[in-house]
């Protein structure tokens, strides 16, 4: 029968389908990814949303994530759902690796060094770290990334009607899991337009316009399919859309210019939603961008393409900072804010230079000032990219350390609090336990390490200080997970009890008398 031989042959065919640079990118993702994220893969760090979603995927149909809803339904009927870090984390890295392989192929990367960098930066970029704080749904999110890249790859391969439809469908699937990766598809299209001009693949204004409007139509079509499916699935499930970050407040076109300014400010401020909180990260990112602009100018000037075509290519370049930060345009609500989970489109800040460096390698420069300055600037850029890659790996690990410290301290704090609750005179296990002033908890005995300024180096979403956890109302889920304490009888006061004279007269925790039985309920006054 030769079953094993057939399996080996199948694997050999699959391997031969990919280039050496693609394999290099995949290996780089896995190696760099383990160095950057091994901390969280092999240590279960859980709080905030993850504590509440140990056995679920969080918001699905109600958040417009209908594909995520399908995955949830399938898993609940088969494997069930568990927030398991090793499985979810490794599968996430594999999907990032596949996305890197597609990018290497899409932009025709020949150098294994370039491919290795692409894989490394895509896996260590701290957006990945932010998403790993949502380990319960991590691999699904990175499946969305893979689909976003695949959508671009399909249409860039051919502008045929078949590929247009397929690309739009794939994009809608990505949006149906996590909408923030929409920026990746947009950025891929915009970068391809620029590179097409530089490589003389686009030789007329008409061809540039044709491609540009085709890409725009694909984006609109993908959004349309996603919107229709969102409506259908919510109708079938009898679910109403949730108001997420004020996105259901309506859209004010009058405020759109402000949102565009915000996206440009975010791009040229180089903070990347808190990822580059440290000055050196912003400085090296700025160097990368400045040199990229220099390289683009040099290559456009040297290009043998028509002047009009080179001029029209500036349109794509102008829109690129907005495209990578398109998440800033999704809502005009005052409640809406962009966090570090949503800005993976900025990965092209680091990928575009690699594409340009490969093109510069293939060009012949006469000895002179331009060649010398371009060479020096490019070496500065390469050094900056290397520093950023190592810096992000270090930052990723620092984020996980910050999270572990916060989790351990919060567990100890709540353990003591629960012991005090159960030791309260008159306590009974069938009483409601009401937490009053949770968000205003202020305990003078809190550990000094929580006030260390160095923790501000990590400003990634969902990587809080210990005090952020204990003042978070949803931390009842944290107590349920880490202490085995809390059920439907544990509630957060909506202001009703805080207004009563008896509660107002109580001191705040941990002072004596801050926990008391009043009218058959245990009142825990955490803050005013």
Order of alpha helices (4+ residues) and beta strands (2+ residues): alpha-alpha-alpha-alpha-alpha-alpha-alpha-alpha-alpha-alpha-alpha-alpha-alpha-alpha-alpha-alpha-beta-alpha-alpha-beta-alpha-beta-beta
